């Protein structure tokens, strides 16, 4: 078996709030392998967001070891972390986090602007490719405020894809979406996963977690359970079962 | 990270907020335009003041035929005047810092026109008295070199004399007046000059050719004084030294002997004029400087608001791989572009508005290239100075908190 993409050992994160300390993570050890689709679950305050921040190289652990694609990030400074986020990671957020008054294409291009290698034409081509992968090539010129929530999230997914990351980290990607759109988004994640991209997803919705291949449950800063999903749902099969809102109203 | 990409990012983000960008620029535009216009108008004004003061005759030197006083003691008291017409000629020929020279002979006497009479000073001078005193005629014309050669009985009246002999408002050109029983034809009336520094009425004067007054009224071979003008106001002291040396040589004074004449200049007026001009320039520069600083604070203000408002955007950029230095550069370039663009628009506006003022007010303006360069450099410096702090603040944001910012 290949080396894990994400490997954390005894991860501890302590926030200091004035005089007292908040133990957000109390020793997390977890390995995520290439091509896995992992859903991290847990109640609010269980430490799953802190875990995602560290895995996403937005924060560094108080102690413990974290290897991302074989690279130890615990000793890195801000700039090195930024480069790592740019090269290895893709983010999808609950609130989409697209730049306002900016076209879909420019939003997708954004990570490429912060990495040196490509010309303007190559950037454009790469961004169109990513938009194509989420089925929004025809909306490339639309501004982010002209897109629906689901479309915005798909643009965000395209943006997370564009730099060919080793893993896509999605923090409650369906939190702001209705049921049907949520499943559409999960369909895209499943497709990307089939193409070989590793996906780590944070959610508190059991339904959504069942689209993943493996569920990890956080409780009080520790992992309380890791389980393979037995009756995994396939989004493309689920979609026809969900009635479109309009149809439901008419019937 | 490629600097071209950052420039592109900055411009996109400025373009996304055109109104905000414009309002930010407005401070710099007004500041720079104010600097350009103030300096242009101020410089024009100070040039006009300089010209007016030069009109008072600050280039003028007067040689009196008396010894200096030292410690209250008059040297060679009672010695007679020995300044001559040939001294004046020698000064004209041998002093390079001197432009015009005329010997002066003065007679205080009664002048009579019909039934009116008036006691005044009759000045005998060369026609270049006009240039030396910077004193043109109001009507008529000056006498000529041939009048001087022929000792013609022609004269110019000062305003006061003309009014007292002929009444205000009349132009007595062509009339004749009697001076010591000799008829003098009036060929011009001098422009009004007002009081001098001592409070004497300078318009209470009659001017006639030197030879006429010397031979027919005063009956002397000497001159009462020599008036001269230096080639420029800065050459006055050089001219004074040259005249002193020349006259000492001509009067055969030994090296220890005191001068038997005095050279007076009007350097006080000149230095006052200089100080006035400097004060005025300083005043204008400080007003303009304040408006630029206010503009700069405007930029900082908007940039700070913009950092707060765009906290989430900064978080997104950091999440997709922007380093602190990338964000810093982006915000600095935004601030700099705003102040550059504002600077250019401000220069155009400043030039146009000062030209407008000059057309409306008939006020002379001087737009110096230095003031344009100065204003532009100042605008750029303000962009960097006031852009730095907000940019620094943006670069130091924590990406997690920035992403969570509502």
Interface residues (C-beta under 8 A of the other chain):
Chain A: X53 X56 X58 X59 X78 X79 X82 X83 X85 X86 X87 X91 X93 X97 X98 X99 X100 X101 X102 X106 X110 X111 X113 X114 X115 X116 X159 X163
Chain B: X1 X2 X5 X8 X9 X12 X16 X17 X312 X313 X315 X316 X317 X318 X319 X320 X321 X322 X323 X324 X325 X326 X399 X400 X403
